[in-house]
Amino acid sequence: MANYIAIVHKDTKSDFGVSFPDFPGCITAGINIDEAKDMAQEALALHIQGMFEDGESLPTPSKLEEIMADPDFADAAAYLVVDVPDAKPRTVRVNITVPEITLKQIDAAAKKRGMSRSSFLVHAAQNAIQSNQSDASI
């Protein structure tokens, strides 16, 4: 299991933002530190899943000392260690039909979030599934 460092940022009147020095573009936030930690685990898992789907390999984890010495992270409110399982998840290639304009919107939204198309679609689907499960339990 690999461990990656997450940087927690906190500005006045804002949520706790989380970023990963080893994964540019992988960001999330939470209203409190516990939620930020949970969101960091989920965001990193989805980001890595997208990397695997795109045939990319994981970077070597940076050392905490290196991150703490980097002036870009001097304003960190906290550092979190996020575990990533070593096992590559089994992915399945699918073929879907999408209107061209919708595909362009998906690609733009994914790019804005630093995600691949596949990762964005999986994340959106998982959010919809989770929302439906939450609604069903009420």
Legacy VTK file of the C-alpha trace (Angstrom):
# vtk DataFile Version 3.0
C-alpha trace
ASCII
DATASET POLYDATA
POINTS 138 float
0.000 0.000 0.000
1.351 3.423 -0.975
0.868 6.527 1.137
0.531 9.997 -0.342
0.577 13.323 1.452
-2.436 15.609 1.204
-2.105 19.297 2.000
-4.988 20.885 3.898
-5.548 24.593 3.286
-7.857 26.786 5.339
-8.699 30.387 4.601
-10.973 32.500 6.745
-14.643 31.897 5.913
-13.866 28.887 3.702
-14.029 25.125 3.846
-10.926 23.011 4.380
-9.378 22.616 0.926
-7.242 19.579 0.133
-4.659 19.108 -2.621
-2.061 16.503 -3.456
1.468 17.585 -4.444
2.001 14.273 -6.253
-1.281 14.563 -8.192
-1.717 18.047 -9.696
-5.374 18.768 -10.327
-6.609 16.347 -7.675
-8.373 18.630 -5.210
-11.342 18.462 -2.876
-12.746 20.138 0.226
-14.755 19.498 3.361
-16.640 21.643 5.828
-14.500 20.279 8.662
-11.208 18.431 8.893
-12.879 15.012 9.218
-14.962 15.547 6.098
-11.896 16.904 4.270
-10.006 13.707 5.178
-12.835 11.518 3.876
-13.172 13.580 0.713
-9.393 13.399 0.185
-9.493 9.593 0.258
-12.392 9.530 -2.223
-10.867 12.155 -4.537
-7.506 10.410 -4.653
-9.100 7.016 -5.290
-11.105 8.421 -8.203
-8.108 10.291 -9.582
-5.965 7.163 -9.462
-8.746 5.111 -11.043
-8.773 7.603 -13.929
-5.000 7.358 -14.225
-5.197 3.569 -14.432
-7.941 3.808 -17.049
-5.721 6.146 -19.070
-2.770 3.750 -18.812
-0.755 6.031 -16.549
1.385 4.835 -13.662
1.409 6.228 -10.146
4.120 8.680 -9.133
6.582 7.841 -6.396
5.207 9.344 -3.178
6.965 12.541 -2.090
8.494 12.645 1.354
6.813 14.794 3.991
10.069 16.656 4.637
10.286 17.653 0.958
6.700 18.867 0.917
7.116 20.835 4.136
10.221 22.521 2.713
8.373 23.596 -0.445
7.334 27.270 -0.196
4.188 26.509 -2.218
2.869 24.576 0.780
4.029 26.945 3.544
0.425 27.953 4.280
-0.689 24.371 5.004
-3.095 24.082 7.911
-2.385 20.353 8.173
-0.872 17.398 6.366
-2.792 14.163 5.908
-1.501 10.747 4.921
-3.837 9.062 2.456
-3.468 5.335 1.810
-3.802 3.920 -1.673
-4.198 0.175 -2.149
-1.506 -1.401 -4.340
-3.956 -3.546 -6.262
-4.958 -2.102 -9.581
-8.752 -2.141 -9.747
-10.277 -4.162 -12.535
-11.689 -1.842 -15.143
-13.945 -2.617 -18.045
-13.977 -0.709 -21.312
-17.470 0.289 -22.430
-18.869 1.887 -25.529
-21.581 4.500 -25.021
-23.474 6.816 -27.316
-23.537 10.484 -26.299
-24.690 13.557 -28.190
-21.619 15.427 -29.479
-22.446 18.638 -27.596
-22.815 16.680 -24.353
-19.465 14.996 -24.933
-17.839 18.399 -25.402
-19.434 19.594 -22.153
-18.216 16.473 -20.346
-14.674 16.970 -21.654
-14.672 20.646 -20.638
-15.954 19.856 -17.149
-13.404 17.047 -16.735
-10.540 19.272 -17.898
-11.608 22.031 -15.489
-11.337 19.535 -12.637
-8.065 18.023 -13.843
-9.749 14.704 -14.544
-9.886 12.359 -17.482
-13.186 11.855 -19.304
-13.478 8.353 -17.848
-12.731 9.487 -14.320
-15.226 12.333 -14.597
-17.992 10.039 -15.882
-17.318 7.437 -13.180
-17.281 10.136 -10.485
-20.560 11.641 -11.769
-22.187 8.212 -11.899
-20.986 7.314 -8.404
-22.331 10.617 -7.057
-25.712 9.956 -8.697
-25.803 6.412 -7.301
-24.833 7.627 -3.850
-27.462 10.375 -4.007
-30.142 7.862 -4.999
-29.121 5.548 -2.154
-29.272 8.454 0.304
-32.716 9.439 -0.979
-33.942 5.845 -0.659
-32.848 5.632 2.977
-34.912 8.672 4.006
LINES 1 139
138 0 1 2 3 4 5 6 7 8 9 10 11 12 13 14 15 16 17 18 19 20 21 22 23 24 25 26 27 28 29 30 31 32 33 34 35 36 37 38 39 40 41 42 43 44 45 46 47 48 49 50 51 52 53 54 55 56 57 58 59 60 61 62 63 64 65 66 67 68 69 70 71 72 73 74 75 76 77 78 79 80 81 82 83 84 85 86 87 88 89 90 91 92 93 94 95 96 97 98 99 100 101 102 103 104 105 106 107 108 109 110 111 112 113 114 115 116 117 118 119 120 121 122 123 124 125 126 127 128 129 130 131 132 133 134 135 136 137
